[in-house]
Amino acid sequence: MRAIMADEKRALEQMVLTRALRLNATVQGIVTGMVAGLGIFIATNWLVLNGGAVVGPHLALLGQFFIGYRVSFAGSLVGFVYGFLGGYVVGYMVSRVYNWAADRRERARLGHA
């Protein structure tokens, strides 16, 4: 009797742990998007404030991918938007794939695969 209760308790704990480890894809996307957008925004404005003869030639290459981006304050706003959108998509997709893999692992463990 005790062995059955211990097995049920262990199974319940494992199920709670598995359920607790799910990621909220929307929140993960927003956080990743904010980090990416702020990274581009801060890097661009850092170069603008430091100035010099040639301002950020490597960062200016983002203009090849982000239409309207330039190493300027206005460009940093454009870069923030592109960084946020790209980061959101990446964060959202990573969370969805993680949750999908966790669901498959849980189903396989429970024998429902």
N, C-alpha and C positions, 0 to 999 in steps of 0.2 A: 504494500500500500504506500509506504513512504517513498519507494523508488519511483512509483508512478507519479506521485505528487511532485517529486524533485524534477522529473523529466518535464512535467507540464509547466512547472515554474521556470525552468531553463528555457523552454520553448517560448513562453510568454515574454521573458526578458529579452530573448533574441529578437522577437517580433517587434517589441517596443523600441529596441535599439535600432533595428533596421528602419522602422518608420520615422524615428527621430533624425536619421541621417539624410533625409530628403532635402534637396535644395529648392528654394523658391526661385524659379527661373527669372521672373520679372525683377525681383530685388537684385539678384546676381547681375542681371543685365544692366540695371541702372547704376549699380556701384562700379562695375567694370567700365561702363561708359563714362562716368564722372572721372574716374582715375585717368583714363586715356585722354579725355577731352582736356582736363586740367593739366596733364603732362604737356600736351602740345601748346596750350595757352601760356603756361609758365615758361616753357623753353623759348617760345617765340618772343615774349615780352622781355625775357632776360637778355636775349640777343639785341633787341631793339634798344633797351636801356644802356647796354654796354657800348653800342654804336661801333664806329670804326669805318675804315674805307670800304671794306666789303663786309656786309652784315649777313652772317649765316648762310654761306653758299650750300652747305649740306642740307640744312633744314629747308632751304628754298626748293629743294628737289621734291618736297611734298606737293608743290604746285602742279607737278606732273600727274598726280593722282587726285588731288583735291581741287576741283575747279574753283577759282577765285581766291585761292590761298596765296599769300605773299608774306614775307617777313616784315610785318608791320602790325600796328595795334589792331586795325580792322581785319587783317589776315589772321591774327590770333583768335578773333571771334569766329571766323569762318573755320579755322582749324579746330576750335573747340567743338563746333557743331559736328564736323566730320568725325572727329575723334570719339565724341559721345555716341554717334550712330554706329560707328564701327565697333566700338567697345561693347555697346548694348547687344549687338548681334552676336558677337563672340561669347560674351558672358551668358546670354540666354541659351545659345546652342550648347555650350559646355554643360550647363545645368541640365538641360533636357537629355543629353546623352548620358550624363552621370545617373540621373534618375531612371532612365531606361535600363541601364546596366544593373542598377541596384534592384529594380523590379524583376529582371530576369534571374538574377542571383537568388533573390528571395523565392521566386517560384520554383527554381531548380532545387533549392534546399528543402522546400516543402513538398516536392514531388509532383507539382502541377504543371511541369514544363511540357 
